[in-house]
Amino acid sequence: MRRFSCRPRILQVTSLIPNQTSIAPGLHSRRSLRTVSPLPQSFNIMAPIAVDQAVEAPVAPTTTKAAVAAPALSNGTSTSTTTAKTPAIARYDANDPATTTELLVSIIERDGGVIVENIISQELAGRIKTELKPYFDTDKVDPSGFFPETTQRATGLFARSDACVELAMNKTYIDVANAMLSSTYTYWNGQVQETVTSKPIISSTVGFRVNPGGRQQALHRDDG
């Protein structure tokens, strides 16, 4: 099962692991950043980061309704087209030197989302899955019915998993979050006018494990 979120600003990061797990640290800012990385049973961390099953996926072409001048990219896709195609999210490899913060921000601004593959190692994704397993295994069924029985949750991830802390400190993730979510304010301190910039902070974390038999969510937006 694969998840896609439709939101004005989304960063999706992908790692190669089976069983899908998505981890989502919430970012405290005017805007929100979502990252998703794949494993086999589904697992989602929110600004979010998901770990679900991934395979070597080909770069997906992007689509525009009108001709747009754009250079051809060896890593990612070009947007020069006048032919209507099925919309797809552009993919980039985190290990490619051409995958810069500036490039990812520009793609998110243009398309609303991007998939960054290989952003974490298979070993790290495996540790995340192992460290959160006891909390997923002991999660109780949501009495409201909002989460189906096939979905288990874990919260307070930084206190429970060193691997989740390592994930949240990923340089690509932090650089893109800082570039897109930082806010600059000017205010008066007595008779002196000062300008400060506030970077986003992670205010909450939650992980989801979607087990076999779980249904794919409808395309939707999340407020951050």
Stockholm file with secondary structure:
# STOCKHOLM 1.0

chainA/1-224         MRRFSCRPRILQVTSLIPNQTSIAPGLHSRRSLRTVSPLPQSFNIMAPIAVDQAVEAPVAPTTTKAAVAAPALSNGTSTSTTTAKTPAIARYDANDPATTTELLVSIIERDGGVIVENIISQELAGRIKTELKPYFDTDKVDPSGFFPETTQRATGLFARSDACVELAMNKTYIDVANAMLSSTYTYWNGQVQETVTSKPIISSTVGFRVNPGGRQQALHRDDG
#=GR chainA/1-224 SS CCCCCCCSSCCEEECCBSSCEEEEEEEESSSCCCCCCCBSSEEEETTTEEEBBCCCCCCCCCCCSSCCCCCCCSSSCCCCCCSCCCCCCCEEETTSTTCCHHHHHHHHHHHSCCEEETSSCHHHHHHHHHHHHHHHHTCCCCTTSSSCTTEEEEECHHHHCHHHHHHHTCHHHHHHHHHHHCEEEEEEETTEEEEEEECCEEEEEEEEEECTTCCCCCSCCCCC
#=GC SS_cons         CCCCCCCSSCCEEECCBSSCEEEEEEEESSSCCCCCCCBSSEEEETTTEEEBBCCCCCCCCCCCSSCCCCCCCSSSCCCCCCSCCCCCCCEEETTSTTCCHHHHHHHHHHHSCCEEETSSCHHHHHHHHHHHHHHHHTCCCCTTSSSCTTEEEEECHHHHCHHHHHHHTCHHHHHHHHHHHCEEEEEEETTEEEEEEECCEEEEEEEEEECTTCCCCCSCCCCC
//
